[in-house]
Amino acid sequence: MILIRNLVKKIANKPFLKQVSLNVDTGELAAIIGPSGSGKTLLLECITLNTPWHRGTYQFQGKVISPNTFTSRQKLKKQAAYLKDTLGLLPQKTGLQNVKQGVKEAFPFWKRLLGTNQETHMEAMDLMEKLGLLDLAHKPVMQLSGGEKQRVAIAKAIAKGAKVIVADEPVSGLDPIRANEVVRDFKEMTRKSGVTLICTLHRLELAEKYADRIIGMNDGTVVVEAKGRPLEDDERERIYQT
Ligand SMILES: Nc1ncnc2c1ncn2[C@@H]1O[C@H](COP(=O)(O)OP(=O)(O)OP(=O)(O)O)[C@@H](O)[C@H]1O
């Protein structure tokens, strides 16, 4: 679970995130929406502990993270995965080989040395089956569609031990049908795996259709938080007003 209260993030002494507060429960698909420049990406950077912030409290899986301590951020970073352009996948390898690599990375050092390939294989196959990805197991990642790559990347992140997975604009550049499929799959994967998935979306209709929680931003702050329901007209206005 993620609980953020009054988070302030400054760049060159200017606040770009202003008193952001939000909750995201374990196992939820949360969509962050808002106009361009409203602070969605900066918020994701803070949630995944890629950047420090200046004020406010952040609780991640019940643990309070101090804003500016490197050690505190490093300890929890492993539990948060940020899916960026390359998605952290090896394109020549198959879906299964990528997930196996994730499984191995999660092993303690002694098990990496002594664990058997068979054990890693079974664990990766179990996870792919649970997430409904067996059809992608033996295909090289470079032959997969954008949406399929994202599904494998999520499986790999889960294999590595991520409890919270974050994606910035995962459906930008996809046609409406593919975009719908990707967000639908995200929802399905959170349901099956129990991980929390947080993504930014430009298409409000996808957030309304699939997200368990919609977080609406405007000018660096959260102006709407709606749980599992379409937005009211006045909520849309608050988010998209200039
Ligand atoms: N490294 C930086 N230096 C200066 N300003 C920055 C930096 N990173 C972000 N900003 C500013 O912070 C604000 C929020 O940016 P952010 O990228 O979070 O917006 P966004 O909502 O994700 O936008 P978009 O939908 O266009 O991706 C913007 O005004 C941006 O110019």
The ligand as a Gaussian input file, in Angstrom:
#p B3LYP/6-31G(d) Opt

LIG

0 1
 N       14.276000      18.053000     -14.721000
 C       13.404000      19.059000     -14.789000
 N       13.830000      20.348000     -14.803000
 C       12.951000      21.370000     -14.838000
 N       11.616000      21.217000     -14.876000
 C       11.134000      19.964000     -14.884000
 C       11.989000      18.815000     -14.840000
 N       11.218000      17.685000     -14.833000
 C        9.937000      18.139000     -14.888000
 N        9.896000      19.494000     -14.920000
 C        8.679000      20.326000     -14.963000
 O        7.752000      19.808000     -14.037000
 C        6.425000      19.914000     -14.553000
 C        5.759000      18.558000     -14.502000
 O        6.407000      17.703000     -15.450000
 P        5.947000      16.203000     -15.694000
 O        6.875000      15.610000     -16.695000
 O        5.815000      15.520000     -14.410000
 O        4.505000      16.450000     -16.366000
 P        3.502000      15.376000     -16.964000
 O        2.184000      15.614000     -16.305000
 O        4.080000      14.010000     -16.869000
 O        3.429000      15.841000     -18.472000
 P        3.192000      14.981000     -19.835000
 O        1.770000      14.517000     -19.799000
 O        3.427000      15.974000     -20.921000
 O        4.184000      13.864000     -19.828000
 C        6.541000      20.478000     -15.959000
 O        6.268000      21.854000     -15.910000
 C        7.984000      20.232000     -16.314000
 O        8.449000      21.216000     -17.208000

